Amino acid sequence: MSDSDPQRADFVVVANRLPVQQSMSQGNEEWRPSPGGLVSALTSVLQSRNGLWIGWLGVSEHGDPPRTYEGIRLKAVDISSEEYENFYLGFSNATLWPLYHDAIRAPTFHRTWWQTYEEVNMRYATAAAEAVAPNGTVWIHDYQLQLVPNMLRELRPDVQIGFFLHIPFPPSELFMQLPWRREIISGLLGSDLIGFQVPHVASNFSRIARRLLGATGTDSILHYDGRIIRVGAFPITVDTAQIISMASDPKIRLRAREIRRDLGNPEVMLLGVDRLDYTKGIQQRLKAVTELYADGSLSGDKHVMVQVAVPSRESDAHYDLERHSLEQVVSEMNGDHSLVGSPVLHYLHQNLPFDELLALYLAADIMLVTPFRDGMNLVAKEYVTCRTDQTGKLVLSEFAGAAAELRGAFMVNPHDLEGIKEAIRLAMKAGPKEAKARMSRMRRKTLRRNVYDWAQSFLAALQQGSQDRTPTETHDASPSPSG
Ligand code: F6P
């Protein structure tokens, strides 16, 4: 493509995955939109800006991928099966993922994984450099692609580069373990704007950038290599309007009533919905609920729990192990406390459609979201958003990014079994008046912004940064919409 090539896009999104994925329908392979708010948020921005999305199709061998999705051009990055092992399962999900989530599992460091991470990042950077129009904008997403900003800057110094990290960024004590720590920070510093989910995580990054690479400036404006890099918190959220409209659909409300009936119309229905990931604290939560059955706080004829564990990263040994030990806890809980015909725990290791999840959210009395560490946790926000009648209680980990906003939740330290039990007891005891006050507090906060505002606020800060850019700038101006 030449510089004046009309095929070049003014706005390019680079993410590990494309917004479509291959699935089987009646024996045929078909392409469907990937689930999640990110796709819908970015779709409208891309549509309005002659946009293009660069990413991986999620399979090493694939048929002909679609060239467009909802009018957005797609550009697939190929990843071989060896790169899938080293880049995706290896460096992304066995080095960075555990390291960035409090080292809940020991991160593994392999030089060959790192080498492939560099190579694959360069492939994404080259694809972006080829695709973006002169002076265009590139928005890079997440931990799999932290080297892309600087690689792209070297290839295309004319473009504006934004980066958003969807997961936590660790404190220095953990990050310093990484043998390639300088390279990662220098990769990210190729951006004009680096966004994180919450302010203290943004500060972790800026402190490390000053300490490791000698960047100067404040937590929100760094000076490095003759450039200005803005750093801020942009807490992601859900498509609130879509969730509210789906939650008032009579079919979904009827399904919620059916679910309760099928569960035997319990007095209290507890619910957990998570990707099956060792960071989500599912086992600890189920152990807490089991102990509540054992001590008589819950009883098999009145209380029932549903736990949805969405299959994820199944070819990774850590995830396989987590599934097996979780299922051991599930079977102990049911074995010890169920009655004939009414298990105390309904465990679904399935990827349920979003309308079924919404029906579960509407059916539940108490939602348990207790990750050991989570960038944001959109399940908590989805639950709160769909409870339009202000009912329902939320037990929430203080280590989820969402905890900063959902102050009306019953907060827990997810490592503290007694604390989780006490929070569930308190949630059960809370009367309708308290529950309503808590839920409306959370809804007021959540409904203030939707995922489109999130995307717009990031892009506006990126744009603003490039307008204000002067090498002598010294004032501190946090781009964070959350303050
Ligand atoms: O939360 C980070 C994230 O990468 C999400 O973007 C994604 O939906 C989830 O983890 C699962 O990731 P994967 O692409 O590995 O299936």
Boltz pocket constraint, residues with backbone or C-beta under 6 A from the ligand:
constraints:
  - pocket:
      binder: B
      contacts: [[A, 16], [A, 17], [A, 36], [A, 142], [A, 166], [A, 167], [A, 312], [A, 313]]
      max_distance: 6.0
